Amino acid sequence: MLGVATANAQTEKKDSVDYSLNLKEFVVKSTAPRTKMKNGTMVTRIVGSPLESAGSVDDMLARVPGMTRIGGQLQVIGKGTPIYYINGRKVQDMEELKRLRSHDIREVEVINSPGAAYDASVNAVVKIKTRRQQGEGLSGRFDLSDEQAMKSGNNNVASTLNLNYRHGGMDFFGGVTFQNDYLDGYRSLLEQNSYGKDVTYTQTGYTQAEQNFSRMFFNAGMNWQIDDDNSVGMKLERGRWLKNHYRFSMEEDILRNGVKEDYLKSVSDINFRNPNTMLANAYYNGKIGKWGIDANVDYYSQCDKNDDRINEQAMSGNRTVESMTENKSNLFAARLIADHPLWTGKLTLGGELTTVCRDNDYRISGVDNIFDRMSKVSEQDYAAFFEYGLMIPKAGMLTLGMRYEHVAFDFDDLSDASRSVKRNHDDFFPSLSFGTRLGAVQMQLSYGIKTTRPSYHQLRSEIDYGSKYTLQTGNPLLKNEIRHTLDLSGRWSWLAFNVNYLHITDAIYDWTTPYNDNGVVMIGMVNFDRPIDVFCAFVNASPTVGVWTTSNTVGVQKQWLSFNLDDPRETTGKRHVTYDKPMLIFNSDNAFRLKHEWQLELNSQFYSKAHYRNVRLLQAYWNLTAAVQKSFLKDRSLVVRLSFCDIFNTAKQDAILDLGNYTLLQGDVFGQGRGNYSFHRVSISVRYAFNATKSKYKGKSAGEAAIKRM
């Protein structure tokens, strides 16, 4: 901070002469904490920190205090997968986090305990705010990146061009992103055992995945900043696949009581035919008198169709199975939020309306006892909520909230009316929080009730054919999962902590059982009949010492879960299993800012063997990444970055699932869920920006929860 102080003093002397006293220039140096606590949430400053050089926002978020990446999936520690907002607009496509660059981000806010203003299914919220830059006329940014796996043919190339034209209070913006992925030869161990009274069937072998796809994303819109308090705008987003071919092969031996009975080689070729999405959003954000108004309207459509051809070779005979799946979904959503000062606090009122229609058509040939299915899903969600924050002098901020949701769900099975389901839900979801300061320590205690609704895919009734020995289906009778959450968070200087406890009932899980006496298994969905208790705590330290900035998170996550499972191998026919081994987490990010715009990084993510839901993780996960970055040109508008991710190829996790009469051992279980892409890779990226301006778009999606379930 730089300041010049001038003091004038007058004295009454006999000669009445005035004089001035001039103080010399002085300089005060201080380092602001990168992460602070604001209204009970963790706010991390990105601009001016090493995180602004992380590359994509997806990579940056994994290093934000309170977040981690478990098996390739970004999570808020202890709360699972969050929803995201960028400048108040809900992120519908998670690929957007990879297309957006960390250099454009001002700050990230992690909300561990979302209040009544958020859908009851939301466990955590991450708000991303972009940099506030000035400029008139045309501006733009071009990004190009290439990632190459070290031990396979996996390659990912992406390029993005964003343009913005600003004149006065008007912004016109648009962008296009092209992405091409080639995923080759991702191999994984697989062993399944199903147990009968006198027989054990074992499927043991390997799976291999290959995929070649390219797609483009388009967006365009306008924003009008009417005055300092009022703005309106609209935005269109379009995503379209240019090609998408996926091949999944499996080779396995089929054993009966340890003796080889069959050999199966299954090759599945899936062609996705022009899947696409469309999102239109319009908004108004402003003030009418003392009322603050935030209104959003959304329309969203999604269409996908795929053909699957499975060729099977077996000792018992060969066959070809063909299936076709087509889904069409449409959503309309509207949301209105209004706030007004009241006494020493603020009252917030709001309402939401969401309508969803989804058609599903599934056809199959070449196999007996599995039939075509046609179904329609319609759902209407109505919600109203209020929240009041009251400042109590010398105590702190008390916030009370209540959310009411009415859900009318209609699942119409057009192939079998007996499987149709209609049900209504009327639920109240209270929330309560209290924030205070004890000396230099900021703290907040929160309580709330949340839910998880099954996705439409989980509610389907048809049987999907995986192989001769593996089938999969949904469950239209699934109930909503209910979670009670208690959170305590705090901050002191560059230290931050969070402790939370969850009590979960009717948890939704995959559940595999023997389908017949010939070794065939059925993968389905169930609600657990036992509650799950989960405890999580973490501490983050983010000091800066000279050119070195470090952020270190140490945490633990433990659950209490046990079952009495059906197991015909036991004399009682039952076996008690317990899943309570804690997961230890340690993340360390280190950046060194050197002269001439050089930056060096060494980052590490670690979590231990543990029990995660009803899965036993059999090995520790460790990802060590190094990066070097250099900025060019006087305004640093050209940035080149080279990184080596998962240097020792240890970012993988084997797991075993034990369901009593069925067990599953799978190699690198999380790798299957991250697009069959190895973390062990080298990447290079180039970014160039000119006349940078910040979009003033303030739209927020009104239908985020329903779109997520699609």
ROTORSE-52978 format. One record per residue (C-alpha): residue number from 0; x negated, z, y. Coordinates in steps of 0.05 Angstrom, whole numbers. Layout:
# residues N
 num     px     pz     py
 NUM      X      Z      Y
...
# end
This chain:
# residues 710
 num     px     pz     py
   0      0      0      0
   1    -28    -19     68
   2     -4     13    133
   3    -25     21    205
   4     -1     83    242
   5     -1     91    318
   6     17    156    352
   7     31    162    426
   8     26    229    460
   9     39    248    531
  10     15    310    566
  11     39    337    631
  12    -25    346    671
  13    -34    352    745
  14    -58    280    752
  15     -1    255    706
  16    -48    210    666
  17    -18    183    599
  18    -63    171    539
  19    -56    143    469
  20    -85    165    403
  21    -99    107    354
  22   -109    123    280
  23   -153     77    239
  24   -125     34    182
  25   -118     71    116
  26   -105     48     44
  27    -67     85    -11
  28    -74     60    -83
  29    -25     76   -139
  30     -3     46   -206
  31     72     45   -217
  32     95     60   -288
  33    113     -4   -325
  34    173     29   -360
  35    222     73   -322
  36    289    106   -336
  37    349     83   -297
  38    419    111   -311
  39    397    131   -381
  40    368     63   -399
  41    295     41   -408
  42    276    -11   -355
  43    209    -47   -366
  44    177    -87   -310
  45    152   -154   -335
  46    128   -188   -272
  47     57   -167   -255
  48     46   -138   -325
  49     11   -168   -385
  50     79   -181   -417
  51     92   -238   -368
  52     39   -277   -408
  53     70   -265   -477
  54     95   -336   -483
  55    168   -341   -503
  56    217   -286   -485
  57    228   -277   -560
  58    154   -258   -568
  59    155   -215   -505
  60    215   -173   -527
  61    179   -151   -591
  62    129   -115   -546
  63    179    -82   -499
  64    181     -6   -508
  65    241     13   -551
  66    241    -53   -589
  67    206    -79   -650
  68    208   -137   -699
  69    228   -120   -770
  70    219   -178   -817
  71    221   -229   -762
  72    284   -201   -730
  73    283   -168   -662
  74    314    -99   -663
  75    324    -39   -618
  76    291     18   -656
  77    344     57   -693
  78    401     13   -669
  79    390    -54   -703
  80    403   -122   -672
  81    426   -120   -599
  82    464   -170   -557
  83    429   -203   -498
  84    446   -219   -426
  85    405   -263   -380
  86    423   -251   -307
  87    491   -225   -330
  88    506   -284   -375
  89    514   -270   -449
  90    463   -306   -494
  91    503   -343   -547
  92    446   -380   -581
  93    386   -337   -601
  94    342   -399   -596
  95    349   -392   -521
  96    303   -331   -525
  97    249   -377   -553
  98    262   -431   -501
  99    258   -384   -441
 100    187   -364   -420
 101    163   -294   -406
 102    131   -315   -340
 103    201   -325   -310
 104    225   -253   -326
 105    226   -197   -275
 106    249   -139   -318
 107    281   -121   -384
 108    333    -65   -392
 109    344    -35   -462
 110    410      2   -469
 111    411     47   -530
 112    481     74   -518
 113    528     20   -490
 114    589     49   -455
 115    662     30   -455
 116    650    -34   -416
 117    620    -66   -479
 118    655    -88   -542
 119    660    -32   -592
 120    619    -72   -642
 121    558    -72   -596
 122    504    -23   -618
 123    452    -39   -565
 124    445    -84   -505
 125    384   -119   -476
 126    391   -144   -405
 127    340   -195   -380
 128    332   -209   -306
 129    292   -268   -281
 130    243   -268   -223
 131    267   -272   -152
 132    231   -331   -122
 133    247   -369    -59
 134    247   -443    -43
 135    291   -500    -21
 136    297   -570    -49
 137    277   -592   -119
 138    240   -546   -166
 139    224   -548   -240
 140    185   -524   -299
 141    158   -560   -360
 142    137   -524   -424
 143    104   -552   -486
 144     84   -512   -548
 145     59   -526   -618
 146     55   -476   -676
 147     18   -490   -741
 148     19   -446   -802
 149    -49   -434   -833
 150    -34   -438   -908
 151     25   -486   -911
 152     53   -548   -877
 153     98   -509   -831
 154     96   -537   -761
 155    140   -525   -699
 156    137   -568   -636
 157    181   -552   -576
 158    186   -578   -504
 159    232   -557   -447
 160    246   -587   -379
 161    287   -547   -328
 162    305   -573   -258
 163    339   -539   -200
 164    361   -567   -133
 165    377   -517    -78
 166    406   -529     -9
 167    432   -471     32
 168    477   -430    -14
 169    485   -484    -66
 170    447   -491   -131
 171    452   -549   -180
 172    413   -539   -244
 173    403   -571   -312
 174    355   -572   -369
 175    339   -603   -436
 176    300   -575   -496
 177    275   -614   -556
 178    253   -577   -619
 179    225   -606   -683
 180    208   -563   -744
 181    176   -582   -809
 182    178   -526   -860
 183    144   -541   -925
 184    131   -504   -989
 185    152   -433   -974
 186    146   -400  -1043
 187    174   -333  -1063
 188    179   -290  -1126
 189    249   -275  -1153
 190    269   -231  -1212
 191    341   -211  -1228
 192    365   -165  -1284
 193    437   -153  -1304
 194    453   -100  -1355
 195    510    -98  -1405
 196    526    -47  -1459
 197    481    -79  -1512
 198    448   -136  -1475
 199    401   -146  -1415
 200    396   -214  -1381
 201    334   -229  -1339
 202    324   -286  -1291
 203    251   -290  -1270
 204    214   -345  -1232
 205    201   -373  -1163
 206    241   -403  -1106
 207    214   -454  -1057
 208    244   -478   -991
 209    232   -540   -949
 210    266   -561   -886
 211    259   -617   -835
 212    302   -614   -773
 213    303   -633   -700
 214    353   -614   -647
 215    366   -618   -573
 216    398   -570   -524
 217    429   -590   -457
 218    454   -547   -400
 219    480   -562   -331
 220    517   -524   -277
 221    525   -504   -205
 222    527   -440   -165
 223    554   -427    -95
 224    529   -366    -59
 225    587   -360     -9
 226    557   -300     27
 227    514   -239     10
 228    571   -208    -31
 229    608   -266    -62
 230    588   -323   -109
 231    623   -371   -157
 232    596   -419   -209
 233    604   -455   -274
 234    558   -475   -331
 235    562   -521   -392
 236    517   -515   -453
 237    513   -565   -509
 238    472   -559   -573
 239    465   -617   -622
 240    425   -628   -685
 241    392   -696   -691
 242    375   -685   -764
 243    374   -627   -813
 244    355   -633   -885
 245    343   -571   -927
 246    317   -569   -998
 247    318   -506  -1040
 248    288   -507  -1110
 249    286   -453  -1163
 250    249   -450  -1229
 251    263   -391  -1275
 252    265   -368  -1346
 253    328   -337  -1373
 254    314   -279  -1421
 255    364   -243  -1466
 256    337   -175  -1487
 257    267   -199  -1470
 258    272   -263  -1511
 259    272   -330  -1475
 260    340   -362  -1483
 261    341   -416  -1429
 262    299   -449  -1375
 263    330   -471  -1309
 264    303   -516  -1255
 265    352   -524  -1198
 266    341   -568  -1137
 267    392   -563  -1081
 268    392   -617  -1027
 269    434   -599   -966
 270    448   -648   -910
 271    479   -620   -847
 272    520   -674   -813
 273    517   -669   -738
 274    532   -595   -728
 275    542   -579   -654
 276    565   -526   -605
 277    596   -528   -536
 278    602   -470   -486
 279    636   -473   -418
 280    633   -413   -372
 281    662   -402   -302
 282    655   -339   -262
 283    668   -303   -196
 284    625   -244   -174
 285    637   -209   -108
 286    672   -157    -66
 287    742   -151    -39
 288    742    -93      8
 289    711    -35    -29
 290    727    -65    -96
 291    672    -99   -135
 292    699   -157   -178
 293    667   -191   -238
 294    710   -244   -272
 295    689   -292   -328
 296    725   -345   -369
 297    696   -377   -432
 298    712   -434   -478
 299    670   -442   -541
 300    674   -492   -598
 301    631   -498   -661
 302    633   -551   -715
 303    589   -557   -776
 304    594   -598   -840
 305    545   -600   -897
 306    540   -635   -964
 307    503   -599  -1020
 308    480   -635  -1082
 309    450   -591  -1137
 310    413   -622  -1195
 311    402   -574  -1253
 312    357   -582  -1313
 313    364   -532  -1369
 314    351   -525  -1444
 315    426   -520  -1453
 316    437   -586  -1416
 317    433   -620  -1349
 318    486   -628  -1295
 319    498   -646  -1223
 320    543   -603  -1178
 321    567   -630  -1111
 322    601   -590  -1056
 323    623   -600   -984
 324    635   -546   -932
 325    666   -559   -864
 326    680   -506   -811
 327    714   -516   -743
 328    720   -458   -694
 329    749   -452   -625
 330    748   -392   -578
 331    779   -375   -511
 332    759   -311   -476
 333    770   -279   -408
 334    744   -215   -378
 335    757   -179   -313
 336    718   -118   -289
 337    731    -81   -223
 338    696    -20   -194
 339    711     24   -135
 340    678     86   -104
 341    717    149   -120
 342    698    218    -94
 343    624    227   -109
 344    623    174   -164
 345    648    105   -184
 346    709     84   -224
 347    704     22   -267
 348    766    -12   -297
 349    769    -74   -340
 350    804   -116   -392
 351    787   -171   -441
 352    825   -223   -480
 353    795   -263   -538
 354    830   -314   -582
 355    795   -346   -642
 356    818   -401   -689
 357    775   -422   -748
 358    789   -474   -803
 359    748   -476   -867
 360    749   -530   -920
 361    707   -523   -984
 362    708   -575  -1040
 363    667   -575  -1104
 364    660   -619  -1166
 365    618   -618  -1229
 366    631   -546  -1251
 367    688   -511  -1285
 368    725   -448  -1262
 369    706   -457  -1189
 370    759   -490  -1146
 371    769   -522  -1078
 372    789   -474  -1022
 373    822   -485   -954
 374    834   -428   -906
 375    852   -414   -834
 376    833   -353   -793
 377    865   -333   -728
 378    849   -270   -689
 379    872   -242   -623
 380    834   -185   -590
 381    860   -147   -530
 382    818    -93   -498
 383    825    -47   -438
 384    775      4   -415
 385    756     52   -359
 386    692     88   -342
 387    680    141   -289
 388    611    164   -267
 389    611    230   -228
 390    551    257   -191
 391    549    333   -198
 392    505    364   -143
 393    443    399   -169
 394    463    381   -241
 395    464    307   -255
 396    508    247   -270
 397    567    255   -318
 398    599    191   -345
 399    664    189   -384
 400    692    126   -416
 401    748    103   -461
 402    760     35   -492
 403    824     12   -527
 404    824    -48   -573
 405    882    -83   -607
 406    861   -134   -660
 407    912   -179   -696
 408    878   -213   -755
 409    910   -268   -799
 410    872   -297   -858
 411    914   -353   -889
 412    888   -378   -956
 413    920   -447   -962
 414    897   -454  -1035
 415    922   -387  -1060
 416    974   -351  -1019
 417    964   -286  -1058
 418    895   -279  -1026
 419    922   -284   -954
 420    913   -223   -910
 421    947   -200   -847
 422    929   -136   -811
 423    930   -104   -743
 424    882    -52   -714
 425    895     -6   -655
 426    833     36   -640
 427    805     80   -586
 428    731     85   -574
 429    709    143   -528
 430    640    150   -496
 431    607    207   -459
 432    539    215   -427
 433    503    264   -381
 434    438    248   -344
 435    395    298   -307
 436    325    312   -283
 437    283    372   -304
 438    225    373   -257
 439    190    307   -266
 440    226    292   -332
 441    287    247   -332
 442    335    257   -391
 443    403    231   -415
 444    447    254   -473
 445    501    205   -498
 446    555    203   -551
 447    600    146   -572
 448    640    113   -628
 449    625     41   -648
 450    648     -8   -701
 451    624    -70   -738
 452    675   -122   -757
 453    660   -168   -816
 454    641   -239   -798
 455    689   -295   -815
 456    640   -319   -868
 457    642   -251   -901
 458    718   -253   -902
 459    722   -320   -939
 460    755   -323  -1007
 461    723   -384  -1040
 462    667   -380  -1091
 463    602   -416  -1072
 464    560   -445  -1127
 465    486   -425  -1123
 466    463   -442  -1193
 467    487   -439  -1265
 468    472   -365  -1264
 469    487   -345  -1192
 470    553   -348  -1153
 471    572   -321  -1085
 472    637   -303  -1050
 473    666   -264   -992
 474    719   -209   -988
 475    781   -216   -945
 476    796   -142   -956
 477    734   -116   -921
 478    746    -59   -872
 479    712    -48   -806
 480    648     -6   -806
 481    653     57   -762
 482    592     90   -730
 483    586    156   -692
 484    524    156   -648
 485    487    213   -612
 486    428    195   -568
 487    377    234   -527
 488    328    195   -484
 489    278    213   -431
 490    217    194   -391
 491    158    228   -357
 492    106    187   -320
 493     82    134   -370
 494    113    170   -430
 495    182    153   -456
 496    221    179   -517
 497    286    169   -553
 498    320    208   -609
 499    385    184   -641
 500    430    202   -699
 501    482    157   -732
 502    538    174   -781
 503    565    110   -813
 504    628    103   -855
 505    655     41   -892
 506    587      7   -884
 507    588    -67   -902
 508    538    -90   -954
 509    522   -147  -1001
 510    537   -125  -1072
 511    518   -163  -1136
 512    551   -151  -1204
 513    550   -185  -1272
 514    603   -240  -1272
 515    609   -250  -1347
 516    573   -235  -1412
 517    528   -297  -1407
 518    481   -272  -1353
 519    519   -300  -1293
 520    520   -255  -1231
 521    567   -255  -1171
 522    541   -238  -1101
 523    598   -208  -1060
 524    613   -160  -1003
 525    637    -88  -1005
 526    649    -27   -962
 527    608     32   -984
 528    649     91  -1008
 529    595    140   -985
 530    576    154   -912
 531    505    140   -888
 532    468    186   -840
 533    409    157   -802
 534    358    194   -757
 535    309    157   -712
 536    258    180   -661
 537    202    145   -623
 538    153    160   -567
 539    122    106   -523
 540     59    113   -481
 541     43     57   -432
 542    -16     75   -387
 543    -61     28   -347
 544   -136     41   -342
 545   -173     -8   -299
 546   -166    -78   -329
 547   -137    -50   -393
 548    -61    -42   -401
 549    -36    -13   -466
 550     33      3   -495
 551     37     45   -559
 552    100     64   -596
 553    102    115   -653
 554    168    125   -689
 555    203    146   -752
 556    270    123   -781
 557    301    160   -839
 558    368    153   -874
 559    407    195   -924
 560    443    152   -975
 561    459    163  -1049
 562    504    132  -1102
 563    530    144  -1172
 564    524     73  -1199
 565    552     40  -1262
 566    494     32  -1311
 567    511     19  -1385
 568    439     38  -1404
 569    455    111  -1390
 570    492    154  -1440
 571    541    175  -1386
 572    549    103  -1361
 573    527    127  -1292
 574    461    133  -1256
 575    447    170  -1191
 576    403    134  -1141
 577    377    159  -1074
 578    353    119  -1014
 579    320    168   -965
 580    246    148   -958
 581    231    146   -883
 582    201     86   -847
 583    141    100   -802
 584    131     52   -743
 585     69     41   -701
 586     64    -15   -650
 587      4    -24   -604
 588     -2    -77   -550
 589    -67    -84   -511
 590    -83   -132   -454
 591   -146   -141   -413
 592   -140   -176   -346
 593   -207   -206   -328
 594   -234   -245   -269
 595   -218   -318   -255
 596   -147   -311   -284
 597   -169   -298   -356
 598   -129   -251   -401
 599   -146   -227   -471
 600    -96   -192   -517
 601    -97   -155   -583
 602    -29   -133   -609
 603     -8    -99   -673
 604     58    -83   -707
 605     62    -37   -768
 606    117     -5   -809
 607    109     31   -875
 608    141     28   -944
 609    212     54   -937
 610    284     53   -958
 611    324      7   -913
 612    399     10   -926
 613    403      1  -1003
 614    336    -36  -1008
 615    268     -7  -1026
 616    212    -39   -986
 617    152    -40  -1033
 618     94    -51   -986
 619     73    -37   -914
 620     81    -91   -862
 621     25   -105   -812
 622     19   -161   -761
 623    -45   -166   -720
 624    -44   -219   -666
 625    -98   -240   -616
 626    -89   -285   -556
 627   -128   -314   -498
 628    -97   -343   -435
 629   -122   -378   -373
 630    -86   -397   -308
 631   -106   -457   -267
 632    -94   -485   -197
 633    -90   -444   -133
 634    -19   -421   -144
 635    -31   -408   -219
 636     25   -457   -235
 637    -12   -485   -295
 638    -21   -437   -354
 639    -53   -451   -421
 640    -47   -400   -478
 641    -77   -398   -548
 642    -57   -346   -599
 643    -72   -329   -672
 644    -13   -292   -703
 645    -16   -248   -766
 646    -92   -256   -771
 647    -98   -224   -840
 648    -33   -254   -869
 649     -3   -185   -881
 650     64   -194   -844
 651    106   -196   -907
 652    148   -149   -947
 653    169   -147  -1020
 654    233   -110  -1037
 655    276    -87  -1095
 656    351    -79  -1095
 657    380    -30  -1147
 658    456    -32  -1158
 659    458      3  -1225
 660    478    -53  -1273
 661    439   -103  -1231
 662    370   -103  -1200
 663    336   -156  -1156
 664    262   -161  -1141
 665    245   -210  -1086
 666    178   -229  -1054
 667    174   -230   -978
 668    248   -215   -972
 669    248   -219   -896
 670    213   -286   -896
 671    275   -318   -925
 672    314   -295   -864
 673    266   -320   -812
 674    274   -394   -827
 675    223   -396   -884
 676    167   -396   -832
 677    101   -360   -842
 678     77   -313   -787
 679      5   -331   -806
 680     -3   -386   -754
 681    -40   -412   -693
 682     -2   -433   -631
 683    -19   -466   -565
 684     27   -473   -505
 685     22   -505   -436
 686     67   -488   -377
 687     71   -522   -310
 688    119   -502   -254
 689    129   -531   -184
 690    167   -504   -123
 691    194   -447   -166
 692    264   -423   -148
 693    310   -373   -182
 694    379   -394   -203
 695    432   -352   -171
 696    480   -361   -229
 697    515   -295   -244
 698    564   -315   -299
 699    575   -269   -358
 700    605   -290   -424
 701    673   -260   -439
 702    673   -273   -514
 703    605   -252   -539
 704    627   -209   -598
 705    673   -262   -627
 706    622   -317   -619
 707    569   -274   -653
 708    616   -266   -713
 709    621   -342   -720
# end
